[in-house]
Amino acid sequence: MRHTGRTGRLALSAVAVALTLVATGCGGSDAGSGDGQTLRLWHYEDPEGALGVAWDAAIEEFERTHPGVTVEFEQKTFDQIQQTSGMILNSDEAPDIMEYNKGNATAGLLSSQGLLTDLTQVAQERGWTDLIGENLSAAARYDEHGHMGGDTWYGVPNYGEYVLMYYNQDMFDEYGIEVPTDAASFEAALQEFVDAGVTPIANAGNDHPAEHWLYLLALSQADEQWVRDYQFFEGDVDFHDEQWTYAAETYADWLDRGYFDRESVGLVGTDMTENFVSGENPILVGGNWWYGGFVNDIQDFTWGAVPYPGSEMTLGSAGNLWVVPERSQNKELAYDFIEITMSPEIQALIGNEGNIPVSVDAQEIEDERARGVVTGFQELQENNGLALYPDWPVPGYYDTFVASVQNLMNGASPDDVLDELAAPYEEYASSLG
């Protein structure tokens, strides 16, 4: 679910004026064999969503600052790009620039196949490395095997994402419960709701929230090195260590206590959000990607969005990437376009439209609640609190994670569930040598 733009196209002309000085230095030269007069661009964002609106503004500014150059934009779906990218990028039909999913099995795979342009030098020259920073750029950098966190930049993110807590302020007030600010008060609030006959947490066992909760509970007991060992294979990983054991046992305990509804085992993410929007559950811990939908859909109660109070680390990373195919015919034009999306004006527009810019002065975000979401992300970024996602290390791991947590919700023992998670991880780790 993406945020529907509140200011929409009305923002474009204002941004174009503000970008005049930013884009003055952008070149119009061509690093490929193209005509230097056309930039072919693909992305899969909702035209009315925060990113779609911001990138429309960037296209408008690009054409204004590159007289005689036309952007040929093609709206794609995520599945179209995901399923055909390998074939398309290995042909003369490759676009000059496109949005692509981050991760070992996606951008990492294409980089290892030689299908993406090495952006390391241009990222350094144009200052993107400084804007994005070491921690946030992990999903943009890959090694020769296509594993995240390498030394070579193959993509540039211009927005971020993380998992936070949404809460129904009216329900908290109705039951006289304080909005939690730390792990102890979070669990206390869950128990108070249960005592009042309310299932506190909206959940979805048949979708990413299932795996997110297990990883989030593990993160509440972990440190940065634990994350690096798991995500980047920097050290031995034991799925029966203190962190994973706490996560699985606590998840099972919270099911028994009624903090989660066992019947949510078959629900998907949209079912979960509907339960929160309808006022059935007072708490939803999920990604900022739900934020825009809540702005539009919640009309009957006051709600808030704050960093998850139960852990100093949470799931999150940079967003998806701008990549430049190796067969791009107009690479310099592609770099110029990325430069515009990284400008302060476009970054502020992303924030004001309800998403998270990777580099912005939070005071540029007009809406107080949205500004708080952006500030929370920036604090996590500064404190190395973005711990990526649990299914990222191993190709195909997402399905394993969801199925394993469903088994836990259906009564499987924590030890058995951790064994299920360990097997494919350890097999893949062994294959890396």
ABEGO torsion letter per residue (X at the ends): XBBBBAAEAAAAAAAAAAAAAAAAABBABBABABAGABBBBBBABBAABAAAAAAAAAAAAAAAABBGBBBBBBBBBAAAAAAAAAAAAABAABBABBBBBBEAABAAAAAAAGABBBAAAAAAAAGAAAAAEAAAAAAABBBAAGBBGBABBABBBABBBBBBBBBBAAAAAAAGBBBBABAAAAAAAAAAAAAAGBBABBBBAABAAAAAAAAAAAAAABBAAAAAAAAAGABBBBAABAAAAAAAAAAAAAAAAGABBAAAAABBAAAAAAAAAAGABABBBBBAAAAAAAAAABAABBBBBBBBAABABBBEBBBBBBBBBAABABAAAAAAAAAAAABAAAAAAAAAAGBBBABBBAAABABAAAAAAAAAAAAAAAAGABAEBAAAABBGAAAAAAAAAAAAAAGBBAAAAAAAAAAAAAAAAAAAX
